[in-house]
Amino acid sequence: MELLLAASCLLLLSALDMVDCSAYDKIVAHSRIRAKNQGPNMCALQQVMGTEKKYFSTCRNWYKGSICGKKATVLYQCCPGYMPLEGVRGCPAVAPIDHVYGTLGLVNAKITQNYSSISRLQEEIEGHGSFTMFAPSDDAWNLSKRDALVSNVNIELYNALHYHMVNKRLLTKDLKNDMSVKSMFNDHSLYINHYSNGVVTVNCARIIYGNQVATNGVVHVVDRVITAVGSSIKNVMEAEADLTSLRAIAETSGLMEKLGEPGHYTLFAPTNDAFEKLDKDVLERIMSDPTIRQALLKYHLVNSVQCSEAIMSGSVYETMEGSNIEIGCDGQSLTVNGIKMVLRKDIVTTNGVIHMIDQVLMPDSAKQVMELVADGTFKDMVSELGLSAAMRPQTEYTLLAPLNGAFTDEVMSLDQRVLKLILENHILKLKVTINELYNGQLLETLGGKLLRVFIYRTVSVLTRRVEFIRRIFLSLMEKAGLADLLKQEGSYTVFAPTDEAFDGLTEEDIGLLTSEWHLSPLTFIPMWPPVMA
């Protein structure tokens, strides 16, 4: 009975632990499972070849054997909170629990520990309290510009270390996405993001070793030195000399103030050089139309914070314009829609993050219609037959663009005048989206013909009236005096045999069909809605 109760308690505690488990904790748990053959408390990590970057990785990256498109090798190390014993396989020993200062040595944050000593922070983090320290790794300090800090250890270095601290204990399960916490440096905020792939960032610095519990708090090792944040996206755009073109668009589109409001945004900010790469007429069109300016800026904005260290493979995100972009990575470079274009990444602000890019992202809503048509036969024919002139920028129209396969040898052998008439009937005289189509709708083409819209369960069909009816059947209708009927107002369904359907008929059958007596069966009754044969 006691054994049963003990087992029940263990199951209950396990269930409660899983409920309180974060994405980071789950990824670490999976890495333990992958390393189970290496001994107790071992974790499997992936290291990007040619770099020092290591990840507790997702199943997707693990089975692909790569991170950010680069091959990753597998390495094994003690899971957080454990340590090896000499001569014993795995990591069977629990790491000793010390105060925060001593714990910095345990997690190999030696430079942070040394700076704590020389800046007089040591006494504070050895004493009573409940602290969280986001401790830069030794590599992070070596990559940072730290001369100014170290030259003024009593103030600058002390304040910098205090900005890496929170005056309460926060484990990774307590670090929620889009939360902010007050640091111990003048209550300046630290901005937390906790991603579904297990990555946790603090001001876009990734936690590379988390949850090392101390007697007076907890230590998380991060991959970069964290700098204080006090500017919004708007503030950065106003101050950054390389973003004057984007700033002009934001100001004239009415979105600049929004970029100064609280939120969680990612802005892919094209530099001035990026705008200079655009054709002059394209740039003029953007600047002359406030609707296009707003669509363009919103296409560069994502309504979530995407730090570069959280991107381990390509993912699709909806922009504030409504279209999607793919944010990915190639080695240590960020990519947008598969292209390396990020010049500076992770400019952290109070309401998000900015990545500066060297290309302007152009949404469909900011393009002219012909820019949306893929290179191919239709686009070439529109140009060759002189139809481009009818599609001036100020004109609203809709293209019904056939795929290349629709231009068969038979079609291409037609006289140029006939071909032009055909293409004119693929250009509507108004702008109409798919959502604006309705059953029975008549749409006038550039060629002066009417197209009728048929709405079925899964597709919209546009057909011309009379002209599509096969030649032999049409001749029969003319003899019956019915050809003009379809040119009149009304709604009909016609079952029209192809010319080939008449091939099996004898001369006697044809004679019977064309006789005046037999034409009466061709009379048909108006029917609506139309029936699909």
Steps between C-alpha positions, in 0.01 A plus 500: 500500500782740591676410173180579306465837674863583430459413133184713480683795655782464249255493210319805634825693544609403147169619358525832686857541376393446139221756534756757621754397237623761250608454138863532612454230765337266248787543251754425776295194601507375140877548487532278810304226324726524193807459722365220721762255371780734609433459871286671764412870467670544166352737240543490122563831326561605142796720416508692173816396318766768485349694792472478877119519487326215681128430525258279685324444169153412380413165341488674160860619526618183669383264226612734221843515661524872433428841651441802278588288197846418636610151600493446875701245695371325811676545830418386852541686827359503850143623517450826695534440873720188477873426488726203428689286751843372415493144374118489484305502176264790433428779747372328815571782745274793576691827466563656840273788589693817578413868512469686167865610503625142551250367244653722231816291534302174478347599163835623365395866489849587626520851355161595646619365834824699476315820405265447793801494726678809367178705478414425864190304402640181655395582855144571386454172310661296776257636757133465578243552229327332210665594172488400137822564311519479121876444486682560169720208403875554470463496119233768526733731694784436255278609210372813673644851513582495870793740532284791614330279761817355643671842514228620740436198721333686785218647291473382141586134557296482821195650323547273199501189721198628693315527166555124464323437832143481628421527869307171514553140394372422148539151354448446126143386568437845650637681194191545283493620143471879457542569871719775639665507842668780692877467521703611800644791301264794557202272432582491128302222336628172365294359211435126506396276213432129541452327164325174415831349381636529855716806444479760778643847442563803720530814287564251215792337690442123501510297822754230418511341846204554728366431846823461700341542843689688772432540872397860439361483148565348158754552219426481127796526261431714190687525173557877493546800724162670550478875453235728645196581286313829517389578144189394310504400131387854423791647700753283317358594159519869589861472613642256243661678203467193276119491537395847381317363192303251709429771755350721229267218396399432862429867566296558182305175532376581850677205663789674675308561822395133518868402497544698819217328684535191725498174310704203386618560144773392263594760240708404198631848427632570148793740501526809280722300261224240469255765379757638257511157331135538395415625153425870498141454377433237771629733771291787365191281497558399862553856620199636309243258640433491878321165471804341339732660758297356786482153338875507439586588860254248646655229281827561687331462840423176685280511808737293713861527614731281293855512636765357269612236752148354505509426126638149449322427171255668264153588629213698348361805678207723413591865457282787615419559131329159494742313273755244620878512505744222582763576761788255493875477543808397310787437735524808720304717253128566513303455178170650389307309235810286450736793429793616714427867550546579869780751564451559874287277717347512846471874560291456815241765586236547767230375261679244289807439290640647177700316234650733240485358145656597167191434285148639495234231541221568251153360582261412218270779619772755414566365150337572166302217345754415232769469770295218651484302176773241483739519207357288222294488183208714618726780620701489178189501281344795685815698424537382139135568408505853641258437788730647765389850404146419615630419849622838618582542871194720557267241344325229700472164332520127563713251308382144444846366419512154336783268593769435241348162422181668374693648207499190281648487150146540366449822695840643410440434131198731496513832316642781718173693481304199621753437775471861611120470520538185708739667744281810522231273638736399779514859627205629702415868500488517879691383804322199652631262766397136527289584805298751298384247241143369519294252304359635177716813509579657160844654454597712201835436338736735321379339177143609571373149572319383813623219721254322725610378842394156620564424868534134592595348833873519450561715196389810314452462123484783248367418152415698192152480357432337155862513378602187691232281332645253250475572127272214384260537790493877446410451133207284610385769741520760226281286276255465786500877549639471853846653465382852579327383815826464691591859413196622686462556873432177686656199669525165323671164522605352165634147456713565191652195325853548372567482127657157559172378651342526153770284337317175572180612327408379149403733219141393561528603867644838403228548244238416760651750749514776243151440372248766587280243675774381739631839606222550751661269762787752517268744669601523865345638814665781697657351810654656808719429675714349224575130510853369463507208259 
